[in-house]
Amino acid sequence: MLRPQLVALVTLIGSVGVTNAWFRVSCTDPLVQERLDPIISPGVNPSNHVHTISGGSNFNPTYTYNNLRASSCTNCLVAQACLQRPIPAMIMLTASTGFEQLLDPKTKLFEPVPDGGLLVYYQNRGDGDVSNGGSGLKAFPPGLKMITGDPKRRTKKFPIGLGTQDELRERAIQWSCLRFTVGLPGYDDNGTGFPTTDCEGGLNARLHLPACWDGVNLDSADHVSHTAFLSGLDNGVCPTGFVYMMKLFFEVTWSVDNFSGRWNATTDKWPFVYSHGDPTGFGWHGDFQNGWDTTALQNAIDQCNNPNDQTGSGVTEACKFLTVNTADFANKCKIAPVVNEAINGTLTKLPGCNPLQFGPQDATIFTAATCPQ
């Protein structure tokens, strides 16, 4: 049985270093990859698109907070963590990315793009934090659900810096094209979509999650209204009446350079697509369901952010309330998929009904019954 620290479930459909991170949770090879989405579509089997799941071994289509806490293992290095993210695919059609998958321009087949795993930052941010003069951050309430991003989005809608919750939600989705060679164009955006060049250091995809909670509801009909972003996204104030929590930040780096010989960045469009048929990047999104032991997390928040020791520098192992496993140990945690379908190898189409939708209008989310023929 896992030690009673944390179990969280995150669904990301997406990495660059973040300063002043309080502690980090690394996840190894996925727990499982399949078309399940228990936060947005609880009990639906299969759901619309493929996700990469990391975390507690009791992941299933209808898990609960107690299910997550009873997991026997986790593929994340801090026991107990449970995370889920959507898959990208590299596609070399005329433009696309997704699972990540590559669509080879010659064979027109999708191939998965490898990544370095999921890295989760638990950050002390906002005016509610003691270091910023506040009364202190609160632990996530048991079973809290949060999402960031929108799989239907295919274009930018708001000017950067507008400061509304809609604009902050759009700016919470970011990419960085990591370059090693001096003089080559780089890319570091604020919610402006995928890059257009090869990234020999990898495509670093990032997601900020809300750090404010209405103090009452663990979820809402739109999975958004009960939470809010800090006014400056990475810092600032919560809306009046909202509770300040720790801020979550996710990052994944995909090895897009593995396919550099399959497309020409000077003449071809970006060849990658996410598993929900998004060739623009604007539909990158992520979800979180809390499974932390509230007392353990609150103790860690209150006692493991000391500027006079390593806890103040984000060293996870230095916090006595956290148990850090080895990568080899965590990587042994795997479960069998519930959905029986091919999602890796070379595919003629993305799993489920996910045709490429380039926008700029919002994409249509199809079901089996509404899938165009």
C-alpha positions in Angstrom: 0.0 0.0 0.0 1.3 3.5 -0.8 2.2 5.8 2.0 -0.7 8.2 2.8 0.7 11.3 1.2 -0.9 12.1 -2.2 -3.0 10.7 -5.0 -3.9 13.2 -7.7 -5.4 12.6 -11.1 -4.4 14.9 -13.9 -5.5 14.9 -17.5 -3.4 16.8 -19.8 -3.8 17.2 -23.5 0.7 19.2 -22.2 8.2 22.2 -20.4 10.7 24.7 -19.4 12.2 25.3 -16.0 10.1 27.4 -13.6 11.9 29.5 -11.0 10.9 29.4 -7.3 9.1 26.1 -7.7 8.3 24.7 -4.2 8.6 21.0 -5.0 8.4 18.9 -8.1 6.9 15.5 -8.9 8.4 13.6 -11.8 6.5 10.8 -13.5 8.1 7.9 -15.5 6.7 5.9 -18.4 2.9 6.1 -18.4 0.7 4.1 -16.1 -1.5 3.4 -19.1 -2.5 5.1 -22.4 -6.2 4.9 -23.5 -9.4 6.7 -24.3 -10.7 7.4 -20.9 -11.6 10.8 -19.4 -13.2 10.3 -15.9 -13.3 14.0 -15.1 -15.0 15.3 -18.2 -16.8 12.0 -19.2 -17.2 9.9 -16.0 -18.2 6.3 -16.7 -17.9 6.8 -20.5 -16.0 3.9 -22.1 -14.4 4.8 -24.4 -14.2 8.6 -24.3 -13.4 10.8 -27.2 -9.6 10.8 -27.4 -6.5 9.1 -26.0 -4.8 10.3 -22.9 -1.6 9.3 -21.2 -2.3 8.5 -17.6 0.3 8.8 -14.8 -0.2 8.1 -11.2 -2.3 5.8 -8.9 -2.9 2.3 -10.1 -6.7 2.4 -9.3 -7.3 4.7 -12.3 -10.6 3.6 -13.9 -13.6 5.2 -15.7 -15.4 5.9 -12.5 -12.7 6.3 -9.8 -13.3 8.3 -6.6 -11.1 10.1 -4.2 -11.0 7.0 -2.0 -10.3 4.8 -5.0 -7.2 6.9 -5.8 -6.0 6.8 -2.2 -6.3 3.0 -2.1 -3.9 2.6 -5.1 -1.2 0.0 -4.6 1.4 1.9 -6.7 2.1 5.0 -8.7 4.4 5.7 -11.7 5.2 9.1 -10.2 8.2 9.4 -7.9 6.3 11.0 -5.0 3.9 8.5 -3.4 1.0 8.8 -4.1 0.5 10.7 -7.3 -2.0 10.2 -10.1 -1.8 12.1 -13.3 -3.3 11.9 -16.7 -2.6 13.7 -19.9 -3.8 13.5 -23.5 -1.5 12.0 -26.1 0.1 13.9 -29.0 1.0 12.5 -32.3 3.3 13.7 -35.0 1.7 14.1 -38.3 3.4 15.1 -41.5 0.4 15.9 -43.7 0.3 19.6 -44.5 0.3 20.6 -40.9 -0.5 18.9 -37.6 0.4 17.6 -34.2 -1.5 15.7 -31.5 -0.8 12.6 -29.5 1.9 13.5 -30.1 1.8 11.8 -33.5 3.6 12.2 -36.8 1.7 11.8 -40.0 4.3 10.8 -42.5 3.9 12.8 -45.7 4.7 9.7 -47.8 2.8 7.0 -46.0 0.1 9.2 -44.5 0.2 7.2 -41.3 0.3 8.5 -37.7 3.2 7.6 -35.5 3.6 8.4 -31.8 6.2 10.9 -30.7 8.2 10.0 -27.6 8.4 12.3 -24.6 10.4 12.6 -21.4 7.5 12.0 -19.1 5.4 14.4 -17.1 6.9 16.9 -14.6 4.5 18.5 -12.1 5.5 21.6 -10.1 3.7 22.4 -6.8 4.2 26.2 -6.5 3.8 28.7 -3.7 2.2 31.6 -5.6 -0.2 34.5 -5.1 -0.9 37.2 -2.5 -2.2 34.5 -0.2 1.2 32.9 0.3 3.0 33.8 3.5 6.1 34.9 1.6 4.0 37.5 -0.2 2.4 38.7 3.1 -0.7 36.5 3.0 -2.2 34.3 5.7 -1.0 31.1 3.9 -2.1 28.7 1.2 -4.6 25.9 1.7 -4.3 22.3 0.8 -6.5 21.0 -2.0 -9.8 19.8 -0.6 -10.4 16.0 -1.0 -11.6 15.2 -4.5 -11.3 18.7 -6.0 -11.4 18.6 -9.8 -9.8 21.2 -12.0 -9.2 21.7 -15.7 -7.2 24.1 -17.8 -7.4 24.6 -21.6 -10.1 23.6 -24.0 -9.8 20.7 -26.6 -12.2 22.6 -29.0 -9.9 25.7 -29.3 -8.2 26.2 -32.6 -7.1 29.9 -32.5 -6.2 32.7 -30.2 -9.2 34.8 -29.1 -7.9 37.4 -26.5 -5.1 40.0 -26.4 -2.3 39.1 -24.1 -2.6 40.9 -20.8 -6.3 41.5 -20.9 -6.5 39.8 -17.5 -9.9 38.3 -17.7 -10.4 34.7 -16.6 -10.9 33.7 -20.3 -7.7 35.4 -21.4 -5.8 33.9 -18.4 -7.1 30.4 -19.3 -5.9 30.9 -22.9 -2.5 32.2 -21.7 -2.2 29.2 -19.4 -1.3 27.0 -22.4 2.3 27.5 -23.6 5.1 26.0 -25.7 8.8 26.5 -26.0 10.9 25.3 -29.0 14.1 24.3 -27.4 17.2 25.0 -29.6 20.8 24.0 -29.1 22.3 25.8 -32.1 23.3 29.4 -31.9 21.6 31.6 -34.5 18.6 29.4 -35.2 15.1 30.8 -34.4 13.7 29.8 -31.1 10.2 30.0 -29.9 8.7 30.8 -26.5 5.0 31.9 -26.7 2.2 33.2 -24.6 -0.7 31.1 -25.9 0.0 31.7 -29.6 0.0 28.1 -30.8 2.6 25.6 -32.1 6.0 26.6 -33.4 6.9 26.3 -37.1 10.5 25.1 -36.8 12.2 21.9 -35.8 13.1 21.9 -32.1 16.3 19.9 -31.7 16.1 20.2 -27.9 12.4 19.1 -27.9 9.0 20.8 -27.9 8.4 21.9 -24.4 4.7 22.1 -23.6 3.4 23.7 -20.4 0.1 24.2 -18.6 -0.7 26.4 -15.7 -3.7 25.4 -13.5 -6.0 27.5 -11.4 -4.8 28.4 -7.9 -8.1 29.8 -6.6 -11.1 27.8 -5.3 -14.6 29.1 -4.5 -14.4 27.2 -1.1 -17.6 25.3 -1.7 -17.8 23.2 -4.8 -15.4 20.3 -5.8 -16.6 20.6 -9.4 -19.0 22.6 -11.5 -21.1 21.9 -14.6 -18.4 23.4 -16.9 -15.6 22.1 -14.7 -14.3 25.7 -14.6 -16.6 28.0 -12.6 -15.6 26.8 -9.2 -11.9 27.7 -9.7 -10.0 30.7 -11.0 -6.6 31.7 -12.1 -4.4 34.2 -10.2 -4.7 37.7 -11.7 -1.2 37.5 -13.1 -1.5 33.8 -14.0 1.8 32.8 -12.2 1.1 35.2 -9.3 -1.3 37.9 -8.1 -4.7 37.9 -6.4 -7.6 35.5 -6.4 -11.1 36.8 -7.1 -13.0 38.1 -4.1 -14.2 35.2 -1.9 -11.9 32.6 -3.4 -9.5 30.5 -1.4 -5.7 30.6 -2.2 -4.3 27.1 -2.9 -1.0 25.8 -4.2 -0.5 26.4 -7.9 0.1 23.4 -10.2 2.2 23.7 -13.3 2.7 20.8 -15.7 5.3 20.3 -18.4 6.1 17.7 -21.0 8.9 17.7 -23.6 8.3 15.8 -26.9 11.2 14.6 -28.9 10.0 16.1 -32.2 13.6 16.2 -33.5 13.4 12.4 -33.9 11.4 13.1 -37.1 13.5 16.0 -38.5 14.5 13.9 -41.5 10.8 13.5 -42.4 9.9 17.1 -43.0 11.4 20.3 -44.2 10.8 23.2 -41.9 11.5 25.8 -44.6 8.8 24.5 -46.9 6.5 22.2 -44.9 4.0 23.1 -42.2 4.4 21.9 -38.7 3.7 18.1 -38.9 2.5 17.3 -35.4 -1.1 16.8 -34.1 -2.6 16.1 -30.7 -4.8 13.0 -30.2 -8.0 15.0 -30.4 -7.2 16.0 -34.0 -5.7 19.4 -33.1 -3.0 20.6 -35.6 -2.7 24.1 -34.0 -1.8 23.5 -30.4 -4.5 25.8 -29.1 -6.5 22.7 -27.9 -3.8 21.5 -25.5 -5.5 21.0 -22.1 -5.2 19.3 -18.7 -7.2 18.1 -15.8 -6.5 17.4 -12.1 -8.4 15.5 -9.5 -7.0 15.8 -6.0 -6.3 12.7 -3.9 -3.9 14.2 -1.4 -4.2 13.4 2.3 -5.3 16.9 3.3 -3.3 16.9 6.6 -0.1 15.7 5.0 -0.3 18.3 2.2 -1.2 21.1 4.6 1.8 20.2 6.8 4.1 20.2 3.8 2.7 23.6 2.7 3.2 25.1 6.2 6.5 23.5 7.2 8.4 22.7 4.0 9.0 26.1 2.4 11.9 27.3 4.6 14.4 29.7 3.0 17.0 28.5 5.4 17.1 24.9 4.2 16.6 22.9 1.0 12.8 22.9 1.2 13.0 26.6 0.2 14.7 25.6 -3.0 12.2 23.0 -4.2 14.1 19.9 -3.1 11.3 17.4 -2.7 13.3 14.9 -0.7 14.0 17.6 2.0 10.4 17.7 3.1 9.7 15.1 5.8 6.0 14.9 4.8 6.8 13.6 1.3 8.2 10.1 0.3 10.3 10.1 -2.9 10.7 6.8 -4.7 13.3 5.9 -7.3 12.5 6.1 -11.0 13.1 2.4 -11.4 10.6 1.6 -8.6 8.0 4.0 -10.0 8.4 2.7 -13.6 7.2 -0.7 -12.5 3.7 0.6 -11.8 1.5 -0.2 -14.9 -2.1 -1.3 -15.4 -3.8 -2.9 -18.4 -6.0 -0.6 -20.5 -9.7 -0.9 -20.2 -10.3 0.1 -23.9 -9.2 -2.6 -26.3 -7.8 -0.7 -29.4 -4.5 0.0 -31.1 -3.1 3.4 -30.1 0.6 3.0 -30.9 2.6 1.9 -33.9 1.6 3.3 -37.3 -2.1 4.1 -37.5 -4.3 5.2 -40.5 -6.3 7.5 -38.2 -6.3 8.9 -34.7 -8.1 6.6 -32.3 -11.8 7.5 -31.9 -13.5 10.0 -34.1 -10.9 12.7 -34.3 -10.5 14.1 -37.8 -8.0 17.0 -38.1 -9.8 20.3 -37.5 -7.7 23.3 -38.4 -10.1 26.1 -37.3 -10.0 29.0 -36.8 -13.6 28.2 -35.5 -13.9 25.9 -32.5 -13.6 22.2 -33.3 -16.6 19.8 -33.0 -16.2 17.0 -30.5 -17.6 13.9 -32.1 -19.2 10.8 -30.6 -19.5 7.4 -32.2 -23.0 8.3 -33.2 -22.1 11.7 -34.7 -18.8 10.7 -36.4 -18.8 11.9 -40.0 -18.4 9.2 -42.5 
